[in-house]
């Protein structure tokens, strides 16, 4: 009786052309749902946006072709130009404050001592609240009539009357910055904590044995390992700040004296207060292209640093 050959030593058959086509078709079926979602929810609206940007399209009327007139009119749009400078200032301040405060909170909560989990949960809880809801909470706390913030300031003797958190552009910006830091700091802290946990403990122990100081361990171990995480948080912070809308719409409504109007608020006002959908679409295209170029530049710099 002859022994059957061992399957392990049999030569493997290469897939035929029909088999490869079957695999390819199966792969396309798996990708098809995601492709349909991208086409319906991204590419089609993007095409409609570019079409609207080339039309004179009133909110309650029929569109007529206008070519590039909506784009050339941006240079005379004082509302949008003023929103650019304010949004850039807001973006810079928000990014600096969130990163600075998050580093302090990470140092507090990055420990195994009792109470560390409580701090992490407390830091993250405000992030669960929606931005508009958080702005409403803040508005109730800082209003001049019965806000708890004014009551506290008067109780400790810092003010004799309402502080006027939203009376001037500087106060309104400071109040909104406080809200944003309180709202989004938890996400930043959690992501940084996850990044720190990926750093091998052996590296810190070896550095201590070699006599490395705290700032040297931070510079040569912690920051290099956290570079991808910091880059991601930096991109998210800048992009989110440039697209700020809810907090200002609820808290300040662009005031006082239109001093706190962001880019998205300017687009909103152009569409639904000036009733010009075409001009608003052109402004949206400009903002979209700016975000694509900015994020592309940031990704290029981050990859270049990682390669070096």
C-alpha positions in Angstrom: 0.0 0.0 0.0 1.6 3.3 -1.1 1.7 6.2 1.4 0.0 9.4 0.5 2.3 12.4 -0.2 2.7 14.9 2.6 0.6 18.0 1.8 3.4 20.2 3.2 5.9 19.2 0.5 3.5 19.4 -2.4 4.1 22.4 -4.7 1.7 25.2 -4.2 -0.5 26.1 -7.1 -0.4 29.6 -8.3 -3.8 31.3 -8.6 -5.2 31.3 -12.2 -6.4 34.4 -13.9 -10.0 33.7 -13.1 -9.1 33.2 -9.4 -7.3 36.5 -9.3 -10.3 38.2 -10.8 -12.5 36.6 -8.2 -10.3 37.9 -5.4 -10.2 41.4 -7.0 -14.0 41.4 -7.3 -14.4 40.3 -3.7 -12.1 43.1 -2.6 -14.1 45.6 -4.6 -17.3 44.4 -2.9 -15.8 45.0 0.5 -14.6 48.5 -0.4 -17.8 49.5 -2.3 -19.9 50.6 0.8 -17.1 53.0 2.0 -16.7 54.3 -1.6 -20.4 55.0 -1.9 -20.4 56.8 1.5 -17.4 58.9 0.4 -19.0 59.8 -3.0 -22.4 60.6 -1.5 -21.3 62.5 1.6 -18.1 64.1 0.3 -17.5 64.2 -3.4 -21.1 65.1 -4.5 -21.4 68.0 -1.9 -18.0 69.2 -2.9 -19.0 69.4 -6.5 -22.2 71.2 -5.6 -20.1 73.7 -3.5 -17.8 74.5 -6.4 -20.9 74.9 -8.7 -22.6 77.3 -6.3 -19.4 79.3 -6.0 -19.6 80.2 -9.7 -23.3 81.2 -9.5 -25.1 84.4 -8.5 -27.4 82.4 -6.2 -29.8 84.3 -3.9 -31.3 82.4 -1.0 -34.9 82.8 -2.4 -34.3 82.9 -6.1 -32.9 81.1 -9.2 -29.1 80.9 -9.8 -27.5 82.6 -12.7 -23.9 82.0 -13.8 -21.4 84.6 -12.6 -18.0 83.0 -13.3 -15.3 84.0 -10.9 -17.1 87.2 -9.7 -17.8 85.7 -6.3 -14.1 85.1 -5.8 -12.9 88.5 -6.9 -15.5 90.1 -4.6 -13.7 88.6 -1.6 -11.1 91.3 -1.7 -13.8 93.9 -0.9 -15.6 91.7 1.7 -14.6 93.6 4.9 -16.5 91.2 7.1 -14.6 88.2 5.9 -11.2 90.0 5.9 -11.8 91.1 9.5 -12.8 87.6 10.5 -9.5 86.3 9.1 -7.4 88.3 11.5 -9.7 87.6 14.5 -9.7 83.9 13.8 -5.9 83.7 13.5 -5.6 85.5 16.8 -8.1 83.1 18.4 -6.4 80.1 16.9 -3.0 81.1 18.2 -4.2 81.8 21.7 -6.4 78.6 21.9 -3.5 76.4 20.7 -1.0 77.9 23.2 -3.4 77.8 26.1 -4.7 74.2 25.5 -1.2 72.8 25.1 0.2 74.7 28.1 -2.7 73.7 30.5 -2.8 70.1 29.2 0.9 69.6 30.0 0.3 70.7 33.6 -2.7 68.5 34.0 -0.9 65.5 32.4 1.9 65.9 35.0 -0.8 65.8 37.7 -2.7 62.8 36.5 0.2 60.7 35.0 0.7 58.8 38.2 -0.4 55.6 39.9 -1.3 57.3 43.1 -4.7 57.2 44.6 -7.1 59.7 43.0 -5.3 59.8 39.6 -8.3 58.1 37.9 -10.6 60.6 39.4 -8.6 63.5 38.0 -8.6 61.9 34.5 -12.3 61.4 34.6 -12.9 64.9 35.8 -10.7 66.4 33.1 -12.5 64.4 30.4 -16.1 65.0 31.5 -16.5 68.5 29.9 -15.5 67.1 26.5 -18.6 64.9 26.5 -20.8 68.0 26.5 -21.6 69.4 23.1 -20.0 72.7 22.2 -23.4 74.5 21.9 -24.6 73.1 25.2 -21.4 74.0 26.9 -21.7 77.6 25.5 -25.2 77.8 26.9 -23.9 76.7 30.3 -21.2 79.3 30.1 -23.7 82.0 29.0 -25.9 81.2 32.0 -22.9 81.5 34.3 -21.5 84.8 33.0 -24.6 86.8 32.3 -24.9 90.2 34.1 -28.4 89.7 35.6 -28.1 86.4 37.6 -24.9 84.7 36.5 -23.1 82.7 39.2 -19.7 84.0 38.1 -20.7 87.6 38.9 -22.2 86.5 42.2 -18.9 84.8 43.2 -16.8 87.8 42.2 -19.0 90.1 44.3 -19.0 87.7 47.2 -15.2 87.6 47.5 -15.1 91.4 47.0 -13.3 91.5 43.6 -16.1 93.6 42.0 -18.8 95.9 43.2 -21.2 95.0 40.4 -21.5 92.8 37.3 -18.1 92.3 35.7 -19.4 92.3 32.1 -17.8 89.2 30.7 -19.1 89.9 27.2 -19.2 93.8 27.2 -16.0 94.3 25.2 -14.2 92.4 22.5 -11.3 91.6 24.8 -13.6 90.3 27.6 -15.7 88.3 25.2 -12.6 86.7 23.7 -11.2 85.9 27.1 -14.5 84.3 28.2 -14.7 82.2 25.1 -11.1 81.1 25.5 -11.9 80.0 29.0 -14.9 78.0 27.8 -12.8 76.3 25.0 -10.0 75.3 27.3 -12.5 73.9 29.9 -14.4 72.1 27.1 -11.5 70.5 25.1 -8.7 70.1 27.6 -9.9 66.7 28.6 -9.4 65.2 25.1 -5.9 66.6 24.9 -5.0 65.2 28.3 -6.3 61.7 27.6 -4.5 61.5 24.2 -1.2 62.7 25.8 -1.6 60.2 28.6 -2.0 57.4 26.1 1.1 58.6 24.2 3.1 58.7 27.4 2.2 55.1 28.2 3.7 54.0 24.9 7.2 55.3 26.0 9.3 52.3 27.3 10.0 52.6 31.0 13.4 51.0 30.5 14.6 54.1 28.6 13.8 56.3 31.7 15.6 53.9 34.0 18.6 53.8 31.8 18.7 57.5 31.5 18.5 57.9 35.3 21.4 55.4 35.7 23.4 57.6 33.3 22.7 60.7 35.3 20.2 62.3 33.0 18.2 65.2 34.5 14.5 65.7 34.3 14.6 68.1 31.4 17.1 65.9 29.5 14.8 62.9 29.8 12.0 65.2 28.6 14.0 66.4 25.6 15.6 63.2 24.5 13.1 60.6 25.4 9.6 61.9 26.0 9.3 64.5 23.3 10.7 62.3 20.5 8.3 59.5 21.3 5.4 62.0 21.6 6.1 63.8 18.4 3.5 62.0 16.3 0.9 62.5 19.1 1.8 66.2 19.5 1.6 66.6 15.7 -1.9 65.1 15.6 -3.1 67.3 18.5 -1.6 70.4 16.9 -3.4 69.7 13.6 -6.7 69.1 15.3 -6.3 72.2 17.5 -5.6 74.5 14.6 -8.2 73.0 12.3 -10.9 73.1 15.1 -10.0 76.7 16.0 -10.2 77.9 12.4 -13.6 76.3 12.1 -14.9 77.8 15.4 -18.6 78.7 15.2 -20.8 77.3 18.0 -19.1 78.9 21.0 -19.1 82.4 19.5 -22.6 82.1 18.0 -24.1 81.2 21.3 -21.9 83.3 23.6 -21.2 86.6 21.7 -23.3 86.3 18.5 -20.4 88.1 16.8 -20.5 91.1 19.2 -19.8 93.4 20.7 -19.6 95.6 17.5 -18.9 92.5 15.3 -15.5 92.1 17.0 -15.8 88.4 17.6 -16.8 87.1 14.1 -15.0 84.0 13.0 -14.5 82.8 9.4 -17.4 80.3 9.6 -19.6 83.0 11.2 -18.8 85.3 8.3 -19.8 82.6 5.8 -23.0 82.0 7.8 -23.9 85.7 7.8 -23.2 85.9 4.0 -25.5 83.0 3.3 -28.4 83.6 5.7 -28.3 87.3 6.5 -27.1 88.7 3.2 -29.0 85.9 1.3 -26.1 85.2 -1.0 -25.4 81.5 -1.3 -23.0 82.0 -4.2 -20.7 84.3 -2.3 -20.9 82.1 0.8 -19.9 79.1 -1.3 -16.9 81.0 -2.7 -15.8 81.9 0.9 -16.2 78.2 1.8 -14.0 77.2 -1.1 -11.3 79.6 0.0 -11.5 78.3 3.6 -11.4 74.7 2.4 -8.3 75.3 0.2 -6.6 77.1 3.1 -7.2 74.2 5.4 -6.0 71.6 2.9 -2.8 73.6 2.3 -2.2 74.1 6.0 -2.7 70.5 6.9 -0.6 69.3 4.0 2.2 71.6 5.1 2.0 70.4 8.7 2.0 66.7 7.6 5.0 67.4 5.4 6.9 69.0 8.3 6.0 66.2 10.7 7.1 63.4 8.2 10.3 65.3 7.5 11.2 65.4 11.2 10.3 61.8 11.7 12.6 60.8 8.7 15.5 62.9 10.1 
